[in-house]
Amino acid sequence: MAHWTYLSIRDVITKIEEQDIVLPVIQRRLEWNEEQMELLFDSLFRQNSFGSIVCIEEDKGKKPLFAYRPFTVDGTSTLSQEHDTLDRNILLVIDGQQRLQSFYMGLCGTYKGKTLYYDLLSNCDNLEFNFRFEASEDKLPRVNKNSSIMSEHLWYSAPRLFSELKANTNSRLIAKNIVQNLLITDSVKEDRIRENVKDFSERIFADESIGISRVNAHMSNDILEDRARITELFRRLNDGGTKLSAYDLLASSLKCFDYSMESFIEDNESKYSDIGINKDVLINLLLVLNDKPDKSMADMDDSDAKFITGNRGRIEITLEVLKKFLEASKHTAWFGTTQKRSVIPLYFLAYHIFYDPSDDEELTHIFDNYDVGGPKFSRMLKWLKLSLLNHVFSYGCGWRANIKGMRLIHEVMRKNKGKDFPLSQLFKLYRANLHYFYDEKQIKSSNLGSLDEDYIFYLIYERPKFSIRVEDKDHIQPSSLLREAGFPASKIDSVGNYQLIDVKTNRGGKSDKEFAEWIECVPNIQQYLQIHLIPEDPSLWYVKKFGEFLEARCRKIIEKITLGL
């Protein structure tokens, strides 16, 4: 049965400050943006309903159902703590976190460094209240374009006004002080300031506008059963508010089972974000490791949580070794770039590492001597490079990589747990399902254009930070001259005639000049040729020799991209 309590905003904030109202570990982080928070204050001042707050009631002297964390005045993340015995009665917020956190930050703190300001010239008679988060008052607009009554704004810090009214609840006196301090002499403005300060005082301090529904959490002798029941309540309540993402649904289940999953997820996201692992990727990776690649995040149950918590150490070592492999193979930037890359290869590289027969200590150091060309490293690298070159995880390759591809690759990997990386089986799988697949011996200048061009550039240039968008993809021999000479577009616009150069070079004196001519302007010609894999024979640098140039450069590109295979 639920019991109801009605409180003012000020009373709720007091309970938040004294940690009588806290957030259970199953709660997600702050999701609202500043516009949503401003609208919440607008609803409050209009005296509109903004929903009830649902809490678990936990009694002093007992162990709470969940680990919990306090609200923060700036919305930053803090980790939940487990408590064996409570020294006070507390309320764990199941529904209403976004609203309570917004009131707390708006009246006592900041949001992303911005303070909430209240327009003391708001047209309160017509219920037009202006709130705005901003870094400083001088960045706020002065002219009010939306009001026919008051042509200007008078912004005042909401936390400051809240603090002043806490110290002295006489709103008329506070308004009088504001008028005097701001040197206001216009009687219309004085009246407006007085009314708005009064409204602020009534809405925040007097009105019992927040209804708190207190739910009894402990209804059985099984703590996991009670946790699961409340977690399900949390999910259902949030279906009607700020929707839970798939990650939020899963995270709530994991944290329900073991509160330390909160730090596990957040720590590993932070630690491995540079190789493209965010929370969603991490959760999907865990499902693959548990041999459930087809399972939805929302369908996770205790068995999944038990797998993760029971293998936490091995999982963390797997992620560490995965990062070592990517660093050693020079693929960190490929997966860590801001450009959207498929993370599916990471799942199966991690799978192979996780099920390696080595113990944890041996596994940690398995790639420490990668430079000697160990077979494990070489087989994984060969699979990764040839898969990426052949668009295996891209749209239009012949299967839906995130559905059929994931399922079929996982089946091969599952059958080869603890064995050598199953190169031949996977390549056989590719040939049976994809439009084409070329191994390192089959890649030729005639099919080079079928391979992933972005990845080819990545392998050519080997840069710590890689993005084609910050450089120009440029024709080595100008397309205009080649067209005049009668070369087909398939050769002119081929990867063999492309290079990446900085914008300054491309926009300089290069335009429409034959390569043999403009290369003379390059300060270090030999270095330039090496970086861009340009044939060193000067006789090939002329348009009339473009066919031979293209064949020679394609050979260099193929040699580079198949290196180590």
Sequence and secondary structure as in RCSB ss.txt:
>XXXX:A:sequence
MAHWTYLSIRDVITKIEEQDIVLPVIQRRLEWNEEQMELLFDSLFRQNSFGSIVCIEEDKGKKPLFAYRPFTVDG
TSTLSQEHDTLDRNILLVIDGQQRLQSFYMGLCGTYKGKTLYYDLLSNCDNLEFNFRFEASEDKLPRVNKNSSIM
SEHLWYSAPRLFSELKANTNSRLIAKNIVQNLLITDSVKEDRIRENVKDFSERIFADESIGISRVNAHMSNDILE
DRARITELFRRLNDGGTKLSAYDLLASSLKCFDYSMESFIEDNESKYSDIGINKDVLINLLLVLNDKPDKSMADM
DDSDAKFITGNRGRIEITLEVLKKFLEASKHTAWFGTTQKRSVIPLYFLAYHIFYDPSDDEELTHIFDNYDVGGP
KFSRMLKWLKLSLLNHVFSYGCGWRANIKGMRLIHEVMRKNKGKDFPLSQLFKLYRANLHYFYDEKQIKSSNLGS
LDEDYIFYLIYERPKFSIRVEDKDHIQPSSLLREAGFPASKIDSVGNYQLIDVKTNRGGKSDKEFAEWIECVPNI
QQYLQIHLIPEDPSLWYVKKFGEFLEARCRKIIEKITLGL
>XXXX:A:secstr
 EEEEEE HHHHHHHHHTTSEEEETTS      HHHHHHHHHHHHTT     EEEEEE TTS  SS EE   TT 
     B  SS SS EEEEEE HHHHHHHHHHHHS BTTBEEEEETT BGGGTB  EEEESSGGGS  B TT SS 
 B  EEEHHHHHHHHHH   HHHHHHHHHHHTT   HHHHHHHHHHHHHHHIIIII   EEEEEEE   SS HHH
HHHHHHHHHHHHHTTSS   HHHHHHHHHHHH TTHHHHHHHHHHHHGGGT  HHHHHHHHHHHTT TT  GGG 
 HHHHHHHHHTHHHHHHHHHHHHHHHHHTT HHHHHSSS    HHHHHHHHHHHT SS HHHHHTTTTTGGG  H
HHHHHHHHHHHHHHTTTTSTTSSS IIIIIHHHHHHHHHHTTTSS  HHHHHHHHHHHSS    TTT  TTTGGG
S HHHHHHHHH  SS  GGGSEEEESS HHHHHHTT  HHHHTSGGGEEEE HHHHTTTTTT  HHHHGGG S H
HHHHHHHT  S GGGSSGGGHHHHHHHHHHHHHHHHTTT 
